[in-house]
Amino acid sequence: MAERTKYILDEADLPAQWYNVVPDLPEPPPPPLHPGTREPVGPADLAPLFPQALIEQEVTAERYIDIPEEVRDVYRLWRPSPLYRAHRLEKALGTPARIYYKYEGVSPVGSHKPNTAVPQAFYNAAEGVTRLTTETGAGQWGSALAFACATFGLSCEVWQVRASYDQKPYRKLMMETFGAQVYPSPSDRTAAGRAILAENPQSTGSLGIAISEAVEQAAADPGARYALGSVLNHVLLHQTVIGEEALRQFELAGDTPDVLVGCTGGGSNFGGLAFPFLREKLAGRMNPVIRAVEPAACPTLTRGRYAYDFGDTAGLTPLLKMHTLGHDFIPDPIHAGGLRYHGMSPLISHIYELGLIEALAIGQQECFAAGVQFARTEGIIPAPEPTHALAACIQEALRCKETGEEKVILTALCGHAHLDLPAYGAYLAGDMVDNELPDAALEKSLAALP
Ligand SMILES: *Cc1c(COP(=O)(O)O)cnc(C)c1O
């Protein structure tokens, strides 16, 4: 077979269904609990926050969910996304490994986030919701939801972590261009924000605080709902278009992956790529190693505790059984803003506990070195988050160089860095530091688990 660089599917090959991995797992994940009663939450508990269709998807036992035609129409703006073979990176590394990457930077905002923002906005609009609230860190999720809300005629309000709001004006301008309102978090618009500001007027915020603010606002307005960009089952469900397309593209390539690698913040791009391959693995049709990569400064899977915790700082969300660093943990300000969340998707956490995936943590300097090498060989500047996955790909490819193994490696290149170039600036100037997380800081935040 001639070795191509780029595998492109026809629009007709756009997946018609999302894949739900839960019914294929040897045991189901533990349910979310009501923080007051400690009983499993019911649909009525979630109704003030999410539309009915998404609540159903959150708990569904169906293996496949039809993607609405209105959503597929918007997906066609950029999907199916390309799968590339990284010939030039392989050559630069001198590895016999074959490296492939599924590129999600072709979306309107430059990441995988619109794969779920679009259906979330669609279902809310279909149920008569007029206003969505959300949080964002570096701004990838906020800009994806702002785009999706513009598409379906919803108003959109975004609480952006203060540190990013001040340092990264371009994402805010993108959100505003799509018509969203953007507030720095903590803000004085919510009780949760005011409580944090009373304690520390200089607070630079966190995703957990911004979630509290957005949830509080949505819960108080019957015409509003809240949207989350990662972590929850329905979000990972929507992202499985990535893996379903990649499976077909591997058929075109006549190849089968031995190792899948993805970066994990809340787990959505990783789950989106990995779950369809995990289905194939559980059915015995292939046997890839599946590996999650997280930042050493926010090592949820590798050093966090598997316990019930809140999804936000103020304790407004249901309790989720997940790998967590503690809901008031505030990670060091590393450049991969999308990987700075204190928890991990309950579904990914459960699958990790079942031993179906591996995890490792890597410091940001090694990651940016990988990002620069990738940019100089493949011509795409990776977002800071997927540089973590690329660093792990390079580690694997270099092991293959030593052993002579011709492994096939697949990663999700879940976004580009066109609005994150100051991070590369810091790396190139030699100003980047590795923030190892001290045990004492971790013990302190874990002591506050509910
Ligand atoms: C948000 C984001 C992440 C982290 O979120 P996941 O849910 O773990 O995918 C990673 N990469 C990019 C480009 C992002 O925008």
The ligand as a Gaussian input file, in Angstrom:
#p B3LYP/6-31G(d) Opt

LIG

0 1
 C      -10.191000      22.112000      26.700000
 C       -9.046000      21.539000      26.014000
 C       -8.380000      20.413000      26.538000
 C       -8.729000      19.769000      27.838000
 O      -10.005000      19.248000      27.916000
 P      -10.342000      17.706000      27.712000
 O      -11.762000      17.621000      28.112000
 O       -9.439000      16.913000      28.608000
 O      -10.130000      17.397000      26.277000
 C       -7.332000      19.897000      25.823000
 N       -6.943000      20.450000      24.661000
 C       -7.556000      21.522000      24.126000
 C       -7.058000      22.059000      22.829000
 C       -8.631000      22.098000      24.783000
 O       -9.240000      23.153000      24.259000

